[in-house]
Amino acid sequence: MNQPDVAAYRCRCAQFVLAITPPLSNLPRRNASIQSVPSIVVPRNDAQCQLIIKADRDRQSTNLSRKDGKDEPWFIYRCPRCNLAVAYDTSDKDVAYTYILESALLKMDIH
């Protein structure tokens, strides 16, 4: 049986934060006409995309303005070591997508 490749990512402070298949470089980017913050779209209900995120998720949302003027709730994931925002969900329940902040994580070499 063929095992998918797992990519690992760390925060800028070197804390392990994410293991995912496929690598983030293979996933789509969020439409820049909606949100100006560059984000990678991770589908949560896709059998081909599995992830483990080791970050603390805010209990309360932070409302951010979209380019269309609407507010969007962000439930932010933060690095457990340095508290840097690394990802977010736009819903509290039944999350269809998690968005990884494009510049927050660095790929780790796994041997």
FENPEGI-V349591 format. One record per residue. N is the residue number from 1. SS is DSSP state (@ for helix, = for strand, . for the rest). OMEGA is omega as a letter, one per 20 degrees, with the letter a starting at -180 (* if undefined). BURIAL is + if it has 16 or more other C-alpha atoms within 10 Angstrom, else -. Layout:
n=<N/N>
ss=<SS/SS>
omega=<OMEGA/OMEGA>
burial=<BURIAL/BURIAL>
This chain:
n=<1/2/3/4/5/6/7/8/9/10/11/12/13/14/15/16/17/18/19/20/21/22/23/24/25/26/27/28/29/30/31/32/33/34/35/36/37/38/39/40/41/42/43/44/45/46/47/48/49/50/51/52/53/54/55/56/57/58/59/60/61/62/63/64/65/66/67/68/69/70/71/72/73/74/75/76/77/78/79/80/81/82/83/84/85/86/87/88/89/90/91/92/93/94/95/96/97/98/99/100/101/102/103/104/105/106/107/108/109/110/111>
ss=<././././././=/=/=/=/=/././././=/=/=/=/=/=/././@/@/@/././=/./././././././././=/=/=/=/=/././././././=/=/=/=/./=/=/=/././././=/=/=/=/./././././=/=/=/=/=/=/=/=/=/./././././=/=/=/=/=/./././././././=/=/=/=/=/./././=/=/=/=/././.>
omega=<a/r/r/r/r/r/r/a/a/r/r/r/r/r/r/a/a/r/a/r/j/r/r/a/r/a/a/r/r/a/a/r/r/a/a/r/a/a/r/a/r/r/a/a/a/a/r/a/r/r/r/r/a/a/r/a/r/r/r/r/r/a/r/r/r/r/r/r/r/r/r/r/r/r/a/r/a/r/a/a/a/r/r/r/a/a/r/r/r/r/r/a/r/a/r/a/r/a/r/r/a/a/a/a/r/a/r/r/r/a/*>
burial=<-/-/-/-/-/-/+/+/+/+/+/-/-/-/+/+/+/+/+/+/+/+/+/+/-/-/-/-/+/+/-/-/-/-/-/-/-/-/+/+/+/+/+/-/-/-/-/-/-/+/+/-/+/+/+/+/+/+/-/-/+/-/-/-/-/-/-/-/-/-/-/-/+/+/+/+/+/+/+/+/-/-/-/+/+/+/+/+/+/+/-/-/-/-/-/-/+/+/+/+/+/+/-/+/+/+/-/-/-/-/->
